[in-house]
Amino acid sequence: MIAQLFVLACACALGLAQPPYVDYKKAIEKALTTVQENVLSIDGDVPHLNDPRRHYTQILNVIIEGGEERSGCIPIDYDLHYPDIVNASLAQGLANPQDVVTEISELIEEISNVTHEVADIVQLVVQNGEEHANALISQGILWRGDLQDQNAAYVAVGEAAIALVKVNPFLLEAAQNFNTTAFAVEDKEYVLKDVIEKASNVYRILNYWRREHPC
């Protein structure tokens, strides 16, 4: 307890602005559960088109491919880019769902490999209580001294997870109604924009780790 108060005092004294790690952790867990239930569960046994999971996989592929396509250092205008993203990703999701499942599974594994040291600190602190957890996590990462890049990746993933959790009710409804194609093509209220842009930040950081056109 004394150690925690000391760390918290140091964090406050330094005036550190702590990312909402607790919220990130919860959102990441919710997003992973949804992806497991609606995408990864069809791995190796792709169902027919009367299964909502096929349609959820298709709409999630729009987000994933959109994020990757927009991960360049200078992304082009979203409104101009979105039709190309939709046309390519919807067709891929419909024709090759197993490829989409494999890509998403590999993406999750890559993200885990990049962020696991930060995720371990978050888990260690949160399991002892959420009070002052964000400050304690920030200080723990700062004390390590070598986790800046991993922390940036975890924050980007957390922001993307929050965005996905926010729009997920709309995605699930579209999948249940077998309406994901129309939902993605129209996207009249820019439902997908924020999560696609947050996904692009994740890919941008992964590109740095892959040494692919880092910004």
Backbone as CSV, one residue per row, in Angstrom:
resi,resn,N_x,N_y,N_z,CA_x,CA_y,CA_z,C_x,C_y,C_z
1,MET,0.828,-1.198,0.000,0.000,0.000,0.000,0.863,1.249,0.000
2,ILE,1.906,1.252,0.833,2.815,2.400,0.894,3.483,2.611,-0.449
3,ALA,3.906,1.494,-1.070,4.552,1.597,-2.384,3.602,2.177,-3.409
4,GLN,2.334,1.763,-3.367,1.354,2.282,-4.320,1.149,3.778,-4.127
5,LEU,1.037,4.200,-2.887,0.847,5.617,-2.624,2.054,6.421,-3.062
6,PHE,3.244,5.847,-2.883,4.469,6.532,-3.318,4.485,6.710,-4.831
7,VAL,4.138,5.644,-5.538,4.098,5.703,-6.999,3.066,6.717,-7.462
8,LEU,1.891,6.691,-6.820,0.834,7.623,-7.189,1.260,9.056,-6.933
9,ALA,1.924,9.288,-5.797,2.402,10.625,-5.478,3.401,11.102,-6.517
10,CYS,4.277,10.212,-6.953,5.257,10.566,-7.977,4.562,10.938,-9.284
11,ALA,3.569,10.141,-9.637,2.850,10.399,-10.877,2.149,11.744,-10.824
12,CYS,1.507,12.035,-9.691,0.801,13.312,-9.559,1.774,14.481,-9.552
13,ALA,2.914,14.271,-8.873,3.910,15.336,-8.808,4.466,15.662,-10.186
14,LEU,4.601,14.660,-11.001,5.119,14.881,-12.342,4.060,15.434,-13.292
15,GLY,2.838,15.482,-12.836,1.776,16.006,-13.672,1.479,15.145,-14.881
16,LEU,1.610,13.845,-14.748,1.429,12.948,-15.883,-0.045,12.799,-16.230
17,ALA,-0.330,12.832,-17.512,-1.675,12.548,-17.991,-1.728,11.074,-18.346
18,GLN,-2.507,10.328,-17.586,-2.516,8.876,-17.769,-3.578,8.468,-18.796
19,PRO,-3.193,7.648,-19.761,-4.207,7.057,-20.637,-5.169,6.211,-19.813
20,PRO,-6.391,6.024,-20.280,-7.372,5.224,-19.525,-7.147,3.723,-19.712
21,TYR,-6.077,3.225,-19.125,-5.693,1.826,-19.333,-6.786,0.841,-18.899
22,VAL,-7.471,1.166,-17.808,-8.520,0.266,-17.330,-9.624,0.153,-18.374
23,ASP,-10.006,1.282,-18.945,-11.026,1.262,-20.000,-10.525,0.509,-21.229
24,TYR,-9.246,0.706,-21.565,-8.677,-0.026,-22.702,-8.751,-1.529,-22.473
25,LYS,-8.370,-1.941,-21.277,-8.377,-3.384,-20.960,-9.778,-3.968,-21.113
26,LYS,-10.764,-3.288,-20.575,-12.140,-3.777,-20.661,-12.617,-3.831,-22.110
27,ALA,-12.299,-2.784,-22.880,-12.732,-2.741,-24.275,-12.045,-3.820,-25.103
28,ILE,-10.761,-4.024,-24.871,-10.022,-5.061,-25.599,-10.625,-6.434,-25.304
29,GLU,-10.936,-6.688,-24.049,-11.528,-7.981,-23.681,-12.895,-8.163,-24.343
30,LYS,-13.712,-7.113,-24.361,-15.028,-7.194,-25.009,-14.887,-7.424,-26.510
31,ALA,-13.957,-6.687,-27.124,-13.761,-6.828,-28.566,-13.273,-8.223,-28.913
32,LEU,-12.337,-8.745,-28.132,-11.820,-10.090,-28.397,-12.908,-11.148,-28.237
33,THR,-13.764,-10.977,-27.237,-14.860,-11.928,-27.042,-15.799,-11.927,-28.242
34,THR,-16.131,-10.738,-28.726,-17.014,-10.630,-29.889,-16.382,-11.250,-31.117
35,VAL,-15.103,-10.974,-31.334,-14.415,-11.524,-32.502,-14.316,-13.044,-32.390
36,GLN,-14.059,-13.534,-31.201,-13.992,-14.984,-31.006,-15.332,-15.633,-31.325
37,GLU,-16.404,-15.056,-30.839,-17.734,-15.649,-31.018,-18.233,-15.543,-32.453
38,ASN,-17.890,-14.457,-33.144,-18.508,-14.180,-34.435,-17.579,-14.358,-35.634
39,VAL,-16.284,-14.498,-35.397,-15.333,-14.639,-36.510,-14.460,-15.879,-36.338
40,LEU,-13.694,-15.911,-35.275,-12.744,-17.009,-35.088,-13.445,-18.345,-34.891
41,SER,-14.692,-18.315,-34.462,-15.442,-19.552,-34.250,-15.756,-20.292,-35.546
42,ILE,-15.602,-19.635,-36.702,-15.869,-20.322,-37.969,-14.576,-20.804,-38.630
43,ASP,-13.470,-20.645,-37.941,-12.183,-21.059,-38.494,-12.187,-22.552,-38.802
44,GLY,-11.937,-22.879,-40.064,-11.888,-24.273,-40.481,-13.231,-24.912,-40.723
45,ASP,-14.299,-24.189,-40.453,-15.650,-24.736,-40.646,-16.582,-23.583,-41.003
46,VAL,-16.353,-22.998,-42.172,-17.110,-21.815,-42.593,-18.565,-22.202,-42.860
47,PRO,-19.509,-21.534,-42.206,-20.924,-21.888,-42.391,-21.498,-21.288,-43.675
48,HIS,-22.742,-21.652,-43.959,-23.433,-21.095,-45.116,-23.838,-19.651,-44.831
49,LEU,-24.345,-18.985,-45.870,-24.686,-17.569,-45.765,-25.885,-17.295,-44.863
50,ASN,-26.569,-18.330,-44.418,-27.674,-18.114,-43.489,-27.205,-18.060,-42.035
51,ASP,-25.908,-18.029,-41.839,-25.325,-17.896,-40.501,-24.840,-16.459,-40.331
52,PRO,-25.329,-15.718,-39.322,-24.928,-14.320,-39.130,-23.423,-14.122,-38.992
53,ARG,-22.712,-15.146,-38.572,-21.263,-14.999,-38.401,-20.570,-14.732,-39.730
54,ARG,-21.093,-15.302,-40.804,-20.535,-15.016,-42.127,-20.627,-13.518,-42.435
55,HIS,-21.735,-12.935,-42.065,-21.979,-11.526,-42.374,-21.206,-10.608,-41.436
56,TYR,-21.062,-11.028,-40.174,-20.234,-10.238,-39.255,-18.778,-10.255,-39.713
57,THR,-18.309,-11.398,-40.147,-16.944,-11.512,-40.660,-16.744,-10.583,-41.844
58,GLN,-17.742,-10.486,-42.682,-17.654,-9.622,-43.859,-17.549,-8.152,-43.462
59,ILE,-18.373,-7.710,-42.520,-18.345,-6.303,-42.131,-17.077,-5.978,-41.333
60,LEU,-16.610,-6.926,-40.521,-15.359,-6.688,-39.797,-14.197,-6.571,-40.777
61,ASN,-14.272,-7.305,-41.883,-13.219,-7.217,-42.882,-13.152,-5.829,-43.504
62,VAL,-14.289,-5.152,-43.607,-14.290,-3.765,-44.098,-13.452,-2.888,-43.167
63,ILE,-13.616,-3.093,-41.868,-12.869,-2.309,-40.885,-11.383,-2.638,-40.942
64,ILE,-11.068,-3.921,-40.985,-9.670,-4.349,-40.985,-8.958,-3.877,-42.256
65,GLU,-9.567,-4.145,-43.396,-8.942,-3.741,-44.653,-8.912,-2.229,-44.787
66,GLY,-9.964,-1.565,-44.314,-9.968,-0.109,-44.339,-8.840,0.465,-43.507
67,GLY,-8.630,-0.107,-42.308,-7.530,0.360,-41.473,-6.184,0.155,-42.126
68,GLU,-6.003,-0.993,-42.736,-4.720,-1.270,-43.385,-4.505,-0.356,-44.587
69,GLU,-5.561,-0.166,-45.383,-5.448,0.678,-46.571,-5.161,2.133,-46.211
70,ARG,-5.634,2.567,-45.061,-5.475,3.961,-44.666,-4.322,4.167,-43.686
71,SER,-3.394,3.227,-43.636,-2.305,3.301,-42.663,-1.058,3.983,-43.194
72,GLY,-1.158,4.570,-44.377,-0.015,5.309,-44.895,0.239,6.564,-44.082
73,CYS,1.387,7.144,-44.284,1.758,8.336,-43.505,0.850,9.523,-43.821
74,ILE,0.372,9.601,-45.063,-0.513,10.697,-45.470,-1.748,10.076,-46.114
75,PRO,-2.747,9.673,-45.317,-3.941,9.040,-45.883,-4.732,10.016,-46.742
76,ILE,-5.347,9.486,-47.789,-6.146,10.326,-48.665,-7.502,10.593,-48.029
77,ASP,-8.262,11.500,-48.630,-9.565,11.876,-48.108,-10.443,10.637,-47.890
78,TYR,-11.053,10.556,-46.723,-11.842,9.373,-46.358,-12.994,9.146,-47.322
79,ASP,-13.726,10.206,-47.642,-14.891,10.058,-48.518,-14.499,9.550,-49.897
80,LEU,-13.345,9.961,-50.378,-12.878,9.486,-51.677,-12.386,8.043,-51.603
81,HIS,-11.826,7.680,-50.476,-11.194,6.372,-50.316,-12.202,5.271,-49.970
82,TYR,-13.252,5.639,-49.246,-14.165,4.643,-48.700,-14.808,3.728,-49.749
83,PRO,-15.288,4.235,-50.895,-15.885,3.321,-51.887,-14.930,2.228,-52.349
84,ASP,-13.651,2.565,-52.536,-12.678,1.550,-52.943,-12.476,0.512,-51.847
85,ILE,-12.440,0.986,-50.596,-12.280,0.074,-49.466,-13.441,-0.906,-49.405
86,VAL,-14.652,-0.382,-49.512,-15.846,-1.217,-49.407,-15.916,-2.234,-50.528
87,ASN,-15.694,-1.789,-51.755,-15.816,-2.699,-52.899,-14.866,-3.880,-52.785
88,ALA,-13.616,-3.609,-52.401,-12.620,-4.681,-52.316,-12.855,-5.583,-51.110
89,SER,-13.132,-4.987,-49.953,-13.220,-5.774,-48.721,-14.504,-6.583,-48.632
90,LEU,-15.603,-6.043,-49.131,-16.848,-6.815,-49.123,-16.740,-8.032,-50.031
91,ALA,-16.148,-7.823,-51.197,-15.986,-8.951,-52.128,-15.093,-10.026,-51.530
92,GLN,-14.006,-9.617,-50.885,-13.108,-10.584,-50.258,-13.805,-11.322,-49.126
93,GLY,-14.542,-10.581,-48.307,-15.229,-11.197,-47.179,-16.281,-12.197,-47.596
94,LEU,-16.918,-11.938,-48.735,-17.946,-12.843,-49.232,-17.342,-14.076,-49.891
95,ALA,-16.318,-13.862,-50.708,-15.760,-14.958,-51.504,-14.750,-15.803,-50.735
96,ASN,-14.020,-15.185,-49.812,-12.931,-15.896,-49.126,-12.993,-15.688,-47.611
97,PRO,-14.074,-16.093,-46.970,-14.186,-15.853,-45.523,-13.084,-16.520,-44.707
98,GLN,-12.618,-17.693,-45.135,-11.559,-18.356,-44.386,-10.284,-17.525,-44.404
99,ASP,-9.987,-16.893,-45.541,-8.811,-16.019,-45.615,-8.950,-14.850,-44.648
100,VAL,-10.154,-14.317,-44.538,-10.396,-13.207,-43.618,-10.187,-13.661,-42.176
101,VAL,-10.719,-14.820,-41.835,-10.556,-15.359,-40.481,-9.079,-15.558,-40.159
102,THR,-8.345,-16.105,-41.101,-6.910,-16.338,-40.890,-6.176,-15.018,-40.701
103,GLU,-6.499,-14.031,-41.515,-5.843,-12.725,-41.409,-6.117,-12.075,-40.059
104,ILE,-7.364,-12.144,-39.607,-7.721,-11.535,-38.326,-7.041,-12.279,-37.177
105,SER,-6.988,-13.589,-37.246,-6.315,-14.381,-36.220,-4.835,-14.017,-36.137
106,GLU,-4.195,-13.879,-37.285,-2.777,-13.515,-37.320,-2.559,-12.089,-36.818
107,LEU,-3.492,-11.205,-37.127,-3.397,-9.826,-36.640,-3.470,-9.789,-35.121
108,ILE,-4.396,-10.540,-34.545,-4.521,-10.586,-33.086,-3.239,-11.115,-32.456
109,GLU,-2.667,-12.140,-33.054,-1.419,-12.703,-32.523,-0.277,-11.697,-32.613
110,GLU,-0.197,-10.983,-33.727,0.863,-9.984,-33.881,0.710,-8.862,-32.858
111,ILE,-0.511,-8.389,-32.671,-0.753,-7.331,-31.692,-0.374,-7.809,-30.291
112,SER,-0.736,-9.033,-29.964,-0.395,-9.590,-28.654,1.113,-9.639,-28.452
113,ASN,1.842,-10.039,-29.481,3.298,-10.112,-29.382,3.928,-8.740,-29.149
114,VAL,3.335,-7.717,-29.760,3.880,-6.362,-29.648,3.545,-5.737,-28.297
115,THR,2.352,-6.001,-27.780,1.855,-5.276,-26.611,1.889,-6.058,-25.305
116,HIS,2.370,-7.298,-25.320,2.176,-8.150,-24.141,2.863,-7.627,-22.887
117,GLU,3.998,-6.942,-23.032,4.682,-6.443,-21.835,3.862,-5.353,-21.149
118,VAL,3.250,-4.483,-21.939,2.375,-3.454,-21.363,1.107,-4.110,-20.813
119,ALA,0.552,-5.045,-21.570,-0.657,-5.741,-21.118,-0.412,-6.455,-19.788
120,ASP,0.782,-7.000,-19.599,1.107,-7.684,-18.343,1.112,-6.703,-17.174
121,ILE,1.655,-5.498,-17.403,1.657,-4.477,-16.349,0.233,-4.061,-16.019
122,VAL,-0.573,-3.865,-17.042,-1.975,-3.487,-16.835,-2.691,-4.558,-16.017
123,GLN,-2.509,-5.806,-16.395,-3.162,-6.913,-15.693,-2.706,-6.988,-14.238
124,LEU,-1.408,-6.832,-14.009,-0.855,-6.922,-12.657,-1.439,-5.854,-11.749
125,VAL,-1.537,-4.639,-12.265,-2.062,-3.543,-11.451,-3.559,-3.700,-11.227
126,VAL,-4.304,-3.985,-12.289,-5.768,-4.031,-12.199,-6.233,-5.164,-11.290
127,GLN,-5.515,-6.271,-11.268,-5.956,-7.390,-10.424,-5.849,-7.053,-8.942
128,ASN,-5.122,-5.994,-8.624,-5.022,-5.547,-7.237,-5.986,-4.400,-6.932
129,GLY,-6.863,-4.086,-7.881,-7.851,-3.029,-7.672,-7.715,-1.939,-8.713
130,GLU,-8.854,-1.313,-9.047,-8.853,-0.307,-10.112,-8.575,1.102,-9.595
131,GLU,-8.631,1.310,-8.298,-8.400,2.653,-7.763,-6.973,3.107,-8.063
132,HIS,-6.855,4.248,-8.690,-5.565,4.828,-9.070,-4.796,3.947,-10.062
133,ALA,-5.477,2.991,-10.669,-4.777,2.031,-11.540,-4.111,2.705,-12.722
134,ASN,-4.767,3.667,-13.350,-4.183,4.300,-14.526,-2.865,4.992,-14.204
135,ALA,-2.830,5.668,-13.056,-1.595,6.337,-12.641,-0.502,5.329,-12.325
136,LEU,-0.866,4.254,-11.644,0.115,3.233,-11.298,0.659,2.530,-12.536
137,ILE,-0.212,2.265,-13.494,0.229,1.635,-14.746,1.166,2.565,-15.501
138,SER,0.802,3.827,-15.606,1.652,4.799,-16.304,3.035,4.865,-15.685
139,GLN,3.068,4.879,-14.360,4.355,4.966,-13.687,5.157,3.680,-13.863
140,GLY,4.476,2.548,-13.827,5.171,1.276,-14.040,5.801,1.209,-15.422
141,ILE,5.086,1.680,-16.417,5.619,1.698,-17.787,6.780,2.673,-17.880
142,LEU,6.627,3.834,-17.235,7.696,4.834,-17.257,8.955,4.305,-16.589
143,TRP,8.815,3.614,-15.491,9.970,3.086,-14.780,10.709,2.023,-15.581
144,ARG,9.973,1.282,-16.395,10.650,0.290,-17.232,11.619,0.952,-18.197
145,GLY,11.246,2.075,-18.737,12.157,2.872,-19.550,12.323,2.428,-20.987
146,ASP,11.786,1.262,-21.347,12.008,0.754,-22.700,10.711,0.300,-23.362
147,LEU,9.597,0.839,-22.891,8.309,0.382,-23.399,7.527,1.470,-24.140
148,GLN,8.216,2.516,-24.573,7.486,3.610,-25.213,6.744,3.139,-26.464
149,ASP,7.427,2.380,-27.305,6.804,1.922,-28.547,5.689,0.912,-28.266
150,GLN,5.942,-0.008,-27.340,4.920,-0.981,-26.980,3.703,-0.289,-26.366
151,ASN,3.962,0.750,-25.570,2.869,1.493,-24.958,2.042,2.212,-26.023
152,ALA,2.708,2.800,-27.000,1.989,3.465,-28.088,1.093,2.474,-28.821
153,ALA,1.598,1.266,-29.010,0.801,0.234,-29.675,-0.398,-0.149,-28.815
154,TYR,-0.190,-0.326,-27.515,-1.293,-0.715,-26.631,-2.363,0.366,-26.596
155,VAL,-1.945,1.616,-26.534,-2.899,2.725,-26.525,-3.703,2.752,-27.824
156,ALA,-3.022,2.561,-28.954,-3.720,2.552,-30.246,-4.724,1.410,-30.318
157,VAL,-4.332,0.239,-29.826,-5.242,-0.913,-29.815,-6.420,-0.641,-28.882
158,GLY,-6.149,-0.040,-27.732,-7.221,0.289,-26.804,-8.226,1.254,-27.397
159,GLU,-7.726,2.274,-28.100,-8.622,3.235,-28.745,-9.452,2.562,-29.835
160,ALA,-8.825,1.671,-30.599,-9.554,0.942,-31.645,-10.607,0.024,-31.033
161,ALA,-10.260,-0.613,-29.929,-11.212,-1.507,-29.262,-12.414,-0.735,-28.732
162,ILE,-12.171,0.424,-28.144,-13.279,1.260,-27.662,-14.194,1.646,-28.817
163,ALA,-13.595,2.026,-29.955,-14.389,2.401,-31.129,-15.203,1.218,-31.648
164,LEU,-14.597,0.018,-31.638,-15.317,-1.168,-32.112,-16.461,-1.522,-31.174
165,VAL,-16.216,-1.485,-29.883,-17.272,-1.792,-28.912,-18.439,-0.818,-29.074
166,LYS,-18.131,0.431,-29.363,-19.171,1.452,-29.510,-20.103,1.152,-30.681
167,VAL,-19.540,0.707,-31.810,-20.369,0.468,-33.005,-20.838,-0.974,-33.110
168,ASN,-20.361,-1.838,-32.232,-20.648,-3.261,-32.372,-22.140,-3.608,-32.366
169,PRO,-22.973,-2.929,-31.581,-24.408,-3.241,-31.666,-24.971,-3.079,-33.078
170,PHE,-24.485,-2.067,-33.806,-24.945,-1.867,-35.181,-24.440,-2.981,-36.097
171,LEU,-23.200,-3.408,-35.865,-22.632,-4.478,-36.692,-23.361,-5.793,-36.456
172,LEU,-23.638,-6.097,-35.195,-24.341,-7.343,-34.866,-25.764,-7.331,-35.426
173,GLU,-26.413,-6.183,-35.348,-27.772,-6.084,-35.882,-27.772,-6.301,-37.387
174,ALA,-26.808,-5.668,-38.083,-26.713,-5.843,-39.530,-26.430,-7.299,-39.889
175,ALA,-25.578,-7.960,-39.105,-25.259,-9.365,-39.358,-26.474,-10.257,-39.118
176,GLN,-27.196,-9.991,-38.047,-28.379,-10.793,-37.744,-29.444,-10.649,-38.833
177,ASN,-29.500,-9.465,-39.447,-30.494,-9.198,-40.494,-29.956,-9.491,-41.894
178,PHE,-28.741,-10.060,-41.960,-28.110,-10.368,-43.253,-28.044,-9.114,-44.143
179,ASN,-27.706,-7.987,-43.507,-27.780,-6.697,-44.192,-26.439,-5.972,-44.194
180,THR,-25.352,-6.714,-44.004,-24.061,-6.057,-43.844,-23.586,-5.365,-45.122
181,THR,-23.912,-5.915,-46.287,-23.469,-5.298,-47.535,-24.079,-3.915,-47.690
182,ALA,-25.403,-3.827,-47.544,-26.066,-2.524,-47.647,-25.579,-1.587,-46.549
183,PHE,-25.392,-2.122,-45.336,-24.929,-1.309,-44.213,-23.580,-0.681,-44.530
184,ALA,-22.664,-1.483,-45.063,-21.316,-0.986,-45.343,-21.309,-0.033,-46.528
185,VAL,-22.063,-0.357,-47.565,-22.066,0.478,-48.766,-22.652,1.855,-48.461
186,GLU,-23.724,1.878,-47.706,-24.384,3.152,-47.421,-23.645,3.929,-46.332
187,ASP,-23.498,3.320,-45.168,-22.810,3.946,-44.024,-23.127,5.435,-43.947
188,LYS,-24.398,5.746,-44.033,-24.824,7.139,-44.172,-24.429,7.995,-42.984
189,GLU,-24.382,7.402,-41.827,-24.066,8.176,-40.624,-22.596,8.028,-40.226
190,TYR,-21.771,7.575,-41.145,-20.341,7.403,-40.879,-20.105,6.524,-39.652
191,VAL,-20.927,5.493,-39.531,-20.808,4.604,-38.373,-19.427,3.968,-38.317
192,LEU,-18.882,3.620,-39.470,-17.620,2.886,-39.508,-16.390,3.787,-39.522
193,LYS,-16.565,5.075,-39.727,-15.405,5.942,-39.960,-14.429,5.939,-38.786
194,ASP,-14.940,6.151,-37.584,-14.044,6.278,-36.433,-13.270,4.990,-36.189
195,VAL,-13.957,3.847,-36.249,-13.259,2.591,-35.973,-12.264,2.268,-37.082
196,ILE,-12.564,2.624,-38.319,-11.601,2.419,-39.407,-10.373,3.289,-39.193
197,GLU,-10.592,4.548,-38.821,-9.455,5.446,-38.605,-8.623,5.006,-37.398
198,LYS,-9.290,4.511,-36.361,-8.544,4.014,-35.191,-7.780,2.736,-35.566
199,ALA,-8.372,1.907,-36.413,-7.667,0.710,-36.884,-6.454,1.092,-37.723
200,SER,-6.568,2.178,-38.467,-5.420,2.620,-39.283,-4.257,3.035,-38.395
201,ASN,-4.546,3.604,-37.223,-3.470,3.954,-36.286,-2.760,2.698,-35.786
202,VAL,-3.526,1.643,-35.556,-2.917,0.377,-35.136,-1.993,-0.143,-36.229
203,TYR,-2.483,-0.161,-37.458,-1.659,-0.646,-38.566,-0.435,0.241,-38.775
204,ARG,-0.597,1.530,-38.562,0.537,2.447,-38.739,1.659,2.090,-37.768
205,ILE,1.297,1.762,-36.537,2.299,1.364,-35.544,2.864,-0.017,-35.867
206,LEU,2.011,-0.927,-36.321,2.511,-2.248,-36.720,3.467,-2.129,-37.896
207,ASN,3.196,-1.202,-38.798,4.119,-0.971,-39.912,5.495,-0.564,-39.409
208,TYR,5.515,0.218,-38.335,6.789,0.604,-37.721,7.524,-0.628,-37.211
209,TRP,6.793,-1.521,-36.549,7.415,-2.736,-36.027,7.881,-3.652,-37.149
210,ARG,7.135,-3.656,-38.244,7.509,-4.485,-39.401,8.581,-3.825,-40.249
211,ARG,8.888,-2.570,-39.917,9.823,-1.760,-40.706,9.284,-1.522,-42.123
212,GLU,7.952,-1.322,-42.190,7.306,-1.015,-43.463,6.872,0.447,-43.452
213,HIS,7.440,1.249,-44.327,7.177,2.688,-44.452,6.754,3.322,-43.129
214,PRO,7.646,3.299,-42.107,7.284,3.921,-40.832,7.134,5.429,-40.975
215,CYS,6.126,5.987,-40.294,5.922,7.442,-40.344,6.760,8.121,-39.255
